[in-house]
Amino acid sequence: NFAAPGTEGIMYSYFKSGELSTSSKFSSDDENHPTHSFYRSGKQAIEFTLTDEDSSTYDIKYWYENGKLAVDGKMSYPEDDAVYDAKAWDEQGKPVSGNAAITQIVESIHDKISDE
């Protein structure tokens, strides 16, 4: 928790080109608030909330640029690699399964919202 006691607000970060990249609420109430990441178009790309600090578990949602839901569920980091307990779909809306396939979708979305 990086907020000073009694502090609350929304932190924004921006792409180098000026578009909103991320918004995240912070507060000193020890609640975990969702973080939202966006495509340069302004459409939401990711929403995640830390749900269990000890196991590094998050509630996650990922969207494709076309607005279709890509991944919905939980992600945890028991070791170095993410493990997903989530439903996932390809860009045409067909169900996708398996940790490797979900990882590929997640990494693809992260690459698209990277500012590099």
N, C-alpha and C positions, 0 to 999 in steps of 0.2 A: 504494500500500500504506500504510494508515494505522495498522497495528499496530506497536507497539514491538517491538524485537528480543526473541524468545523468548516473545512473547505469543500466545495462541491462545484462541479461544472462539467462542461463538455470540451474535450480536447479535439481539435481538428488538425489534420495534416493535409498537405496539398501536393499534387504532382508539380514537377518543375515548371510545367506549362501553365499552372495556376488553377487547374480543376481540383475539386475536392477528392481526396484519396481515401481518407479514413476519418471516422468520428467515433469517439469513445467517451462515455460518461465516467467521471471519477468522483469519488467521495470518500469521506473518512468513516463511513458507516459499516465498513467491512463487507459490504454487499458486492457481489460480482455482477457487473453490468455488461450488457452486450457491446461488442465492438463491431462496427460496420465498415466494410471496405467497398469501394466503388470503382466501376470502369470509368474511363475518361469521359464517356458519354453521359455520366451521371447515374446510370442504372446501377442498382446494388449488385455486387459480386459475391460478397461473403458477409455472414453474420456469425459470430462465435461468442460464447460465454463460458468462462471457466466455471465448472460445476464441482470439481473436487481437486483441490490443490495438491493433496498428498499423492494422488495417482496421475496428476496432470491430465485430467479428463475435461473435455469441452463439449457443450452442445454446439453443433455446427449446421449451417446451411450454406450451400454454394449455388449460385445461379449462373447460367450461361449468359452471354451478351444479349441473346434474343429474349431474355426474361424467363426462360424455362428453368425449373428447378433441376439442379444437377446432382446434389448430394444433400441428404437430410438425416441427421442422427447424432451419434457421438463419435468422438475421436479421442484416443488416449495415447500417451507416450510411455509405455512401460520400460522401454529401452531407448534407443536412438531413433527408431523408425516409428511412424504413426501407425496405429492399429484402429481400424474403423468398425464400428457397429452401426451401420447406416444403410439406408436405401439410396440407390444411385440410378441415374438414367443417362443415356447418351443424348446428343443434341437433337435427335429425332424423337425422344421420349421413350425409347425402349429401355427396359430394366437392364442394369449392369450389376454384376456381382463379383465378389472377390476383392481382397485387399489391394492387390496389384492394380486392378482396373480402376478402383476408386482413387488410389494414389495418383494414377496418371491423370484423371480428371482434375483432381485438386491442384496438382502441379501445373497443369495447363492453364487453369484459371489464375493461379498466382503469377505465372509468367506474363499473362495478358495485363495484369494490373501493376506489374513491376515498373518502376520509373527509370530503368536502365536502358 
